[in-house]
């Protein structure tokens, strides 16, 4: 009998989502990730749970409908790391006609099951704060709903829930080779230590590395072609005071988002470019940075320039190659390819997908591989992720309860903690009566107590894990603070190991 029913290579949103679903159906699940959870494409998104308004132009109605249906499912599942956001779409003369935009939003509203999110509307920009940062030529615009997400924490919480349901989650563990027989034999390596595990079914959910895994680990080519597309983002100081986002039309027909980010900044993205290069270090090119600045400068009164970047990042999507000429036209829908051969263990390869549709992707994957097991029925639609067991509209009430119980917290500190941990903030704060009880302040309001929780429960091993994935402290952390965080993690890791 194999050690596991299901082995998954890849700890991004697709891999962790499938691990969670499968573990909740009673399967024995192993997930291996060669780096940190969500360290690739899944933490380099536009931070949105959205239907994909622009996909309507590609007649991708199935994808848009499914994504719109997932917005409120995910919002209820994780109301701490996901929140509603209103978006402003100002018509630009010479681009898509205002009537066409309004029609698109009408369809968007009709495709969406809406209980929590309000519909679109027309806004007078001359008398509304959302119009303040825009150039005066924009007299009105169209406002609609989608959701913002802390993408890296969504991956993390999904993996935590999978673990709590019995999945074996192994990070910084490479699958160096597999042997295919009646079962799969996986040769694993964690920092020089070799292990062997066996599984009934193998899933290649390695994102942009699916081709590399197929060639070097599984040692057979992909059955369907993959197209690697890079999307880049830049972060600059905050350009507006409200909590709404903007969607701007670009002259080439694409769209660019400008979003509030980490309280003091604005996130701008994304691009679409064919990717060839080192997957370990994708980065925005100077041309991409200039492109993003040029697009938003057609809309904002205050110019954005490349020399003011606080941070920038790129993610590479492994999309199913449908033959489209332009990168932005390649389907964003997921594709699941099952390789099933007589007397050999099955292999499932995951192409594409969006953070918004990861739960549906997992269900579709279980439909394909569930025939090899006796499993429980689908269950995730009405579930909650760790810390998300409170009402979808209850975030600010929970912040108030947190301040009431721990009155020494400032409102911004309490809000950040609840946004990250939800109801599990109690596991960090415990019986603390003052800030001193939470240990040293390492950077901003990150305390020793919080970092201890991250090491013990969220797989933190380096300062990088904390500064850019478990949180966004790295946007303001000094080199000395980074060193102190690493030293604190080393001391904690020794205590945890002992």
C-alpha positions in Angstrom: 0.0 0.0 0.0 1.5 3.4 -0.9 2.3 6.0 1.7 -0.1 8.5 0.2 -3.1 8.5 -2.0 -2.1 11.8 -3.6 1.2 13.5 -4.1 1.3 17.1 -5.3 4.4 18.9 -6.6 4.0 22.7 -6.1 3.0 24.8 -3.1 1.2 27.7 -4.9 -2.5 28.4 -4.7 -3.4 25.5 -7.1 -1.3 22.9 -5.2 -2.4 24.0 -1.8 -6.0 24.3 -2.9 -6.1 20.8 -4.2 -4.3 19.5 -1.1 -6.9 21.1 1.2 -9.8 19.8 -0.9 -8.4 16.3 -1.1 -7.5 16.1 2.6 -11.0 17.2 3.5 -12.4 14.3 1.5 -10.4 11.8 3.5 -7.4 11.3 1.2 -3.8 10.9 2.5 -2.1 13.9 0.8 1.6 14.8 0.4 2.5 18.3 -0.9 6.1 19.2 -1.7 7.4 22.7 -2.4 11.0 23.3 -3.3 10.9 26.9 -1.9 8.5 28.7 0.5 4.7 28.4 0.1 3.4 30.8 -2.5 6.9 32.1 -3.2 6.4 32.1 -7.0 3.5 33.3 -9.1 0.9 33.0 -6.3 2.5 35.9 -4.3 3.1 38.0 -7.4 -0.5 38.7 -8.5 -2.5 41.9 -8.8 -4.0 41.0 -5.4 -7.5 40.7 -6.7 -10.4 38.3 -6.5 -12.3 39.3 -9.6 -14.3 38.1 -12.5 -12.0 39.5 -15.1 -14.0 42.3 -16.7 -11.7 42.4 -19.8 -12.2 38.7 -20.5 -15.7 39.6 -21.6 -14.1 41.0 -24.8 -12.7 37.6 -25.5 -16.1 36.0 -25.0 -14.8 34.0 -22.1 -18.2 33.9 -20.5 -17.7 30.6 -18.7 -14.5 31.8 -17.0 -16.0 35.1 -16.1 -19.2 33.5 -14.7 -17.3 31.0 -12.6 -14.9 33.7 -11.3 -17.7 36.0 -10.4 -19.5 33.2 -8.6 -16.3 32.5 -6.6 -15.9 36.1 -5.3 -18.5 35.9 -2.6 -17.7 32.2 -1.8 -14.1 33.2 -1.1 -15.1 36.4 0.7 -17.2 34.3 3.1 -14.4 31.8 3.4 -11.6 34.2 4.3 -13.1 37.6 5.3 -9.9 38.6 7.0 -7.5 38.3 4.0 -10.2 39.1 1.4 -12.2 42.3 1.4 -14.7 44.0 -0.9 -13.3 46.8 -3.1 -15.0 49.3 -5.4 -13.2 50.1 -8.7 -13.4 53.2 -10.8 -13.3 52.9 -14.6 -13.1 56.3 -16.2 -13.8 56.4 -19.9 -10.9 57.7 -22.0 -11.7 59.6 -25.2 -10.6 57.6 -28.2 -10.7 54.3 -26.5 -13.6 52.0 -25.7 -16.9 53.9 -26.0 -18.6 54.8 -22.7 -21.7 52.9 -23.9 -19.7 49.8 -24.5 -18.1 50.0 -21.0 -21.5 50.4 -19.4 -22.8 47.4 -21.4 -19.9 45.4 -20.2 -20.6 46.3 -16.6 -24.3 45.5 -17.1 -23.3 42.0 -18.3 -20.7 41.7 -15.4 -23.5 42.5 -12.9 -25.9 40.0 -14.5 -23.4 37.1 -14.6 -22.6 37.6 -10.9 -24.6 36.1 -8.0 -24.5 39.1 -5.7 -25.6 39.0 -2.0 -22.6 40.9 -0.5 -21.3 43.2 -3.3 -23.3 46.2 -4.7 -23.8 46.6 -8.4 -22.1 49.0 -10.8 -23.1 52.7 -11.1 -22.2 55.9 -12.8 -20.3 58.4 -10.6 -19.9 62.2 -11.0 -16.1 62.5 -10.6 -16.3 66.3 -10.0 -18.1 65.8 -6.7 -16.7 62.5 -5.4 -13.4 61.8 -3.6 -12.7 59.0 -6.1 -12.3 61.7 -8.8 -9.8 63.8 -6.8 -6.5 62.2 -8.0 -7.7 62.1 -11.7 -7.1 64.7 -14.3 -9.9 67.2 -14.8 -10.9 65.9 -18.3 -12.6 62.9 -16.5 -16.0 64.2 -15.6 -17.7 60.9 -14.8 -16.8 57.3 -14.5 -18.2 53.8 -13.9 -17.9 52.2 -10.4 -18.2 48.5 -9.8 -17.3 45.8 -7.3 -14.6 43.1 -7.0 -12.4 42.1 -4.1 -8.9 42.6 -2.8 -6.9 39.7 -1.5 -3.6 39.2 0.4 -2.5 36.5 -2.1 0.4 35.1 -0.2 -1.6 34.7 3.0 -4.4 33.1 1.1 -2.0 30.4 0.0 -0.6 30.1 3.5 -4.0 29.7 5.1 -5.0 27.2 2.5 -1.9 25.1 3.3 -2.5 25.5 7.1 -6.1 24.2 6.7 -4.8 21.3 4.5 -2.3 20.4 7.3 -5.0 20.6 10.0 -7.1 18.1 7.9 -4.2 15.7 7.8 -2.1 16.7 4.7 1.7 16.4 5.0 3.1 19.8 3.8 6.8 19.8 3.2 8.4 23.1 2.2 12.0 23.6 1.0 11.8 20.0 -0.2 12.7 19.1 -3.8 11.2 16.2 -5.7 14.3 15.2 -7.6 13.0 12.2 -9.4 10.0 10.0 -9.7 9.6 6.4 -10.8 6.2 5.4 -12.3 4.8 1.9 -11.8 1.6 0.7 -10.3 2.3 3.6 -7.8 4.5 6.6 -7.9 7.8 6.5 -6.1 9.1 10.0 -5.2 12.7 10.7 -4.3 12.7 13.8 -2.1 15.6 16.0 -0.9 15.3 18.5 1.9 18.6 20.4 2.2 20.7 17.3 1.6 18.5 14.8 3.4 17.1 12.1 1.1 13.7 10.5 1.6 11.4 8.3 -0.5 7.6 8.4 -0.5 5.1 6.5 -2.6 1.7 7.7 -3.9 -1.2 6.4 -5.9 -1.7 9.6 -8.0 0.8 12.3 -8.8 -0.2 16.0 -9.6 2.2 18.4 -11.3 1.0 21.7 -10.0 4.4 23.5 -10.2 3.1 26.6 -12.0 5.7 28.0 -14.4 7.9 25.0 -13.6 5.5 22.4 -14.9 7.6 21.9 -18.0 10.8 21.6 -16.0 9.2 19.1 -13.6 7.9 17.1 -16.6 11.3 17.0 -18.3 13.7 16.5 -15.4 11.7 14.9 -12.6 8.9 12.9 -14.3 11.1 12.5 -17.4 8.4 12.7 -20.0 7.3 15.7 -22.0 4.1 17.6 -21.4 1.2 16.2 -23.3 -0.1 19.7 -24.0 1.9 22.9 -24.8 2.5 25.6 -22.1 2.9 29.3 -22.7 4.8 31.3 -20.1 3.5 34.8 -19.7 5.1 37.4 -17.4 3.0 40.0 -15.5 4.8 42.8 -13.7 3.9 45.3 -11.0 5.4 48.4 -9.4 4.8 50.0 -6.0 5.0 53.7 -5.4 4.0 56.1 -2.6 0.3 56.5 -2.2 -1.5 58.6 -4.8 -4.9 58.7 -3.1 -6.4 58.6 0.4 -9.5 56.4 -0.2 -9.7 52.6 -0.3 -11.0 52.2 -3.9 -9.1 51.0 -6.8 -8.8 52.2 -10.4 -8.9 50.3 -13.7 -7.4 52.3 -16.6 -7.6 51.6 -20.3 -4.2 51.5 -22.1 -3.7 52.7 -25.7 -2.8 49.1 -26.8 -6.2 47.8 -25.5 -4.9 46.3 -22.3 -5.9 47.5 -18.8 -3.8 48.6 -15.8 -4.9 48.6 -12.2 -3.9 51.2 -9.6 -4.7 49.9 -6.1 -4.2 51.0 -2.4 -1.5 48.9 -1.0 0.0 48.3 2.5 -1.6 51.5 3.8 1.1 54.0 2.5 1.6 52.9 -1.1 -0.1 52.4 -4.5 0.3 49.1 -6.5 0.3 49.5 -10.3 0.0 46.6 -12.7 0.0 44.5 -14.7 1.8 43.8 -18.0 1.5 40.7 -20.3 4.7 39.6 -22.0 6.0 36.3 -23.3 8.6 35.0 -20.8 12.0 33.5 -21.6 14.6 33.5 -18.9 15.4 32.4 -15.3 12.3 31.5 -13.5 14.1 31.9 -10.1 14.3 35.7 -10.6 11.7 37.2 -12.9 11.7 41.0 -12.7 10.1 43.9 -14.5 12.1 45.2 -17.4 12.7 48.9 -17.8 10.3 48.9 -20.7 7.5 47.4 -18.5 8.1 50.0 -15.8 7.9 52.8 -18.3 4.8 51.3 -19.8 3.0 51.2 -16.5 4.0 54.7 -15.6 2.9 56.0 -19.0 -0.5 54.5 -18.7 -1.3 55.8 -15.3 0.1 59.2 -16.2 -2.7 59.6 -18.7 -5.1 59.5 -15.8 -3.5 60.8 -12.6 -2.9 64.5 -12.0 0.4 63.7 -10.2 2.9 61.9 -12.4 4.4 58.6 -11.5 8.1 58.2 -12.5 10.4 55.1 -12.7 12.9 56.6 -10.3 10.4 56.6 -7.3 9.7 52.9 -7.2 9.6 51.5 -3.7 9.3 47.9 -4.8 8.6 46.0 -8.0 7.9 42.3 -8.8 6.9 39.9 -11.6 5.1 36.7 -11.7 5.1 34.1 -14.5 1.9 32.3 -15.4 2.0 28.8 -17.0 -1.0 29.1 -19.4 -2.4 26.5 -21.7 -1.1 27.5 -25.1 -4.1 28.0 -27.3 -2.2 29.5 -30.2 -3.1 33.2 -29.5 -0.6 35.6 -31.1 -0.6 38.2 -28.3 0.2 37.3 -24.7 -2.8 39.1 -23.4 -5.1 37.0 -25.6 -4.0 33.6 -24.2 -6.7 32.0 -22.2 -6.6 32.5 -18.4 -8.8 29.5 -17.9 -7.3 26.4 -16.3 -6.7 23.2 -18.1 -6.3 19.8 -16.4 -4.6 17.1 -18.4 -4.9 13.5 -17.1 -2.3 11.0 -18.3 -3.7 7.5 -17.6 -2.0 4.4 -18.9 -2.7 0.7 -18.3 -1.0 -0.7 -15.2 0.7 2.7 -14.5 -0.2 5.2 -11.8 -2.1 8.3 -13.1 -0.6 11.7 -13.6 -2.5 15.0 -13.6 -0.9 18.2 -14.9 -2.4 21.6 -14.0 -2.2 24.5 -16.5 -3.2 28.1 -15.9 -5.8 29.0 -13.3 -6.4 32.2 -11.3 -6.3 32.8 -7.6 -10.1 33.6 -7.9 -10.9 30.1 -9.4 -8.5 28.0 -7.4 -11.3 26.3 -5.3 -13.2 25.4 -8.5 -10.0 24.1 -10.1 -9.5 21.8 -7.1 -13.0 20.5 -7.4 -12.5 19.9 -11.1 -9.2 18.1 -10.4 -10.9 15.9 -7.8 -13.6 15.1 -10.4 -10.8 13.7 -12.6 -8.8 11.8 -10.1 -11.6 11.0 -7.6 -12.4 7.9 -9.7 -9.3 6.3 -8.4 -10.4 6.6 -4.7 -13.4 6.4 -2.5 -13.8 10.0 -1.4 -16.2 12.2 0.4 -18.3 14.7 -1.7 -17.2 18.3 -2.4 -17.2 20.3 0.8 -15.2 23.6 0.5 -18.0 25.9 -0.8 -19.4 26.6 2.7 -16.1 26.3 4.6 -13.8 28.9 6.2 -10.1 29.2 6.3 -8.1 29.4 9.6 -9.1 32.6 11.3 -12.0 33.3 8.9 -14.8 32.0 11.1 -16.6 35.3 11.4 -19.2 37.0 9.2 -18.2 38.4 5.8 -19.1 41.9 6.9 -17.8 41.5 10.4 -14.2 42.6 10.0 -14.5 46.0 11.7 -16.6 44.5 14.5 -13.8 42.0 15.1 -11.2 44.8 15.1 -13.4 46.5 17.8 -13.6 43.3 19.9 -9.8 42.9 19.6 -9.1 46.5 20.9 -11.7 45.9 23.6 -9.9 42.8 24.8 -6.3 44.1 24.3 -6.8 47.9 24.8 -3.0 48.6 24.6 -3.2 47.9 20.8 -3.4 50.9 18.5 -6.2 50.9 16.0 -3.9 50.4 13.0 -2.0 47.6 14.8 -5.3 45.8 15.7 -6.6 46.2 12.2 -3.4 44.7 10.7 -3.4 41.8 13.0 -7.1 41.0 12.3 -6.5 41.4 8.6 -3.8 38.8 8.7 -5.0 36.3 11.4 -8.7 36.9 11.9 -10.0 35.2 15.0 -6.7 33.5 15.5 -5.2 36.8 16.7 -5.9 35.4 20.2 -3.1 32.8 19.6 -0.6 35.6 19.2 -1.9 38.0 21.9 -2.9 35.5 24.5 -2.9 36.9 28.0 -0.8 40.0 27.2 -1.6 43.1 29.3 0.8 45.5 27.5 3.0 45.8 24.4 5.9 44.8 26.6 4.3 41.4 27.1 4.5 40.8 23.3 8.3 40.9 23.3 10.6 43.1 21.2 9.3 45.2 18.4 11.4 44.0 15.4 10.1 46.3 12.7 7.1 48.5 12.6 4.5 46.8 14.9 5.9 43.3 14.3 6.5 41.8 17.8 8.4 38.8 19.1 5.1 37.1 19.9 3.8 37.4 16.4 7.1 36.2 14.9 7.1 33.2 17.3 3.6 32.3 16.0 4.8 32.6 12.4 7.7 30.3 13.1 5.7 27.7 15.0 2.5 27.7 12.8 3.3 29.3 9.4 6.5 27.6 8.3 8.6 30.8 8.6 12.3 30.0 8.2 13.9 33.3 6.9 13.3 37.1 7.2 12.2 37.1 3.6 9.2 34.8 4.4 8.0 37.4 6.9 8.8 40.6 5.2 7.2 40.0 1.8 4.9 37.0 2.1 3.5 36.6 5.6 3.3 40.5 5.7 4.6 43.5 3.8 7.0 44.8 6.4 9.8 44.7 3.9 8.6 47.9 2.3 9.9 49.9 5.3 12.3 47.6 7.1 16.0 48.7 7.5 19.0 46.4 6.9 19.6 46.2 10.7 16.0 45.2 11.4 16.3 42.5 8.8 19.4 41.1 10.5 17.6 41.2 13.9 14.6 39.4 12.4 16.8 36.6 11.0 18.6 36.2 14.3 15.3 36.0 16.2 14.0 33.4 13.7 17.2 31.3 14.2 16.8 31.5 18.0 13.1 30.5 17.8 13.8 27.7 15.3 16.2 26.2 17.8 13.6 26.3 20.5 10.9 24.8 18.2 13.3 22.0 17.2 14.1 21.2 20.8 
